[in-house]
């Protein structure tokens, strides 16, 4: 549909355009909120110098106001389709998953850039719609990312607690090339995230803090190692209290950062 947000044209970067994007990003301060869909040049040096990491904060703040756009069917490979995006969940007090994931993403971006990494964000603020799941996958692939992580918070049963990491099942012609690396990334994130945050592994889904799925377009269409991290259950009171805390969201970002370092190191 013509009105749908599209980043493909901007992200199909030739070497010349990529160099231009890097040069333009160099003037961007690490605390600013822009940078969706393009590489943010690192300040230089650091243990992750030369590596490219895509951060994909789930959903977007205006998704709920544009049902026609987010309900549009997009391809997810092998002739299958799925909705462009979803609205996400929220805590009992109304703190939205979209706002939460973007805040964590900004904190993570700061840590990664301070460590020398080049960072790609799939969206630049929490005031838009999308991008669609196929475009989110394409952003990480086009940037030739060394790793990509999609940040989420679950809307599980109120009695369920904890975090879990989702990696793709092995699908011939789609995920078989990233399956092994994505599983390793999931394990490294699971271990480091729990160590840093002290949050428990999910007791209501997956097994031992891990789950694998075949239906997520953001994983099926990625050509770089990628996982979804459900950082907690927003419908659980104990988890929600942690996720709503600004200072604890810094620990959540640190946990993701340490997991990425373990994988990339």
Secondary structure, DSSP 8 states (H G I E B T S, - for coil): -TTS---HHHHS--HHHHHHHHHHHTT--TT-S--BTSEE---S-STTTT-EEEEEE-S-TTGGG-HHHHTSEEEEETTEEEES-----B-TT--BHHHHHHHHHHHHHHHHHHTT-EEEES-S-SSS----HHHHHHHHHHTT-SEEEEEEEE---TT---BEEEEE---TTTTTTTHHHHHHHHHHHHHHHHHHH---B-SSSSBTTEEEES--HHHHT-SS-EEEEEEEETTSHHHHHHHT-HHHHHHHHHHHHHHHHHHH-
